[in-house]
């Protein structure tokens, strides 16, 4: 068993820690460039993560990533730090 104090939802076992961070920022309405700045990544890297998220969640758009993630992340305290 892992020491995952992450969310227990269906996405919990499918997303990496970095993907979870990106989803949390997406849910806060951040753009790729803002996500990149906050996580010290390039915008191209964030775009790559978005592609991976869409594949893992079986969705075709950024909006669908947000909608698919909302149930798992809503009500969860944000663990992001600035």
C-alpha positions, -999 to 999 in steps of 0.1 A, spaced: 0 0 0 12 35 -7 11 63 17 -12 82 -6 -30 108 15 -44 120 -18 -80 118 -28 -97 85 -26 -117 91 -58 -115 72 -91 -88 94 -104 -66 88 -74 -49 57 -88 -46 70 -124 -29 103 -121 6 112 -111 13 138 -84 23 163 -111 -9 156 -131 -29 161 -99 -12 195 -94 -21 205 -129 -57 194 -125 -60 214 -93 -47 245 -111 -70 239 -140 -99 238 -116 -88 272 -103 -91 285 -139 -54 288 -147 -41 289 -182 -12 267 -194 13 296 -191 1 303 -155 4 266 -146 39 265 -161 49 295 -141 35 282 -108 50 247 -112 83 260 -127 77 241 -160 77 252 -196 44 258 -213 53 230 -238 56 206 -208 23 216 -195 8 211 -229 22 176 -229 7 169 -195 -27 181 -208 -24 156 -237 -16 128 -212 -45 139 -190 -69 138 -219 -58 103 -229 -60 90 -193 -94 105 -187 -107 95 -222 -117 131 -230 -110 154 -260 -108 189 -245 -95 209 -217 -130 216 -205 -137 178 -204 -106 173 -182 -120 199 -158 -155 183 -158 -141 148 -154 -120 159 -125 -144 181 -106 -161 153 -87 -128 139 -74 -114 173 -64 -144 192 -52 -145 195 -15 -109 185 -11 -86 210 5 -61 223 -19 -25 211 -12 -9 235 -36 17 259 -23 29 291 -40 
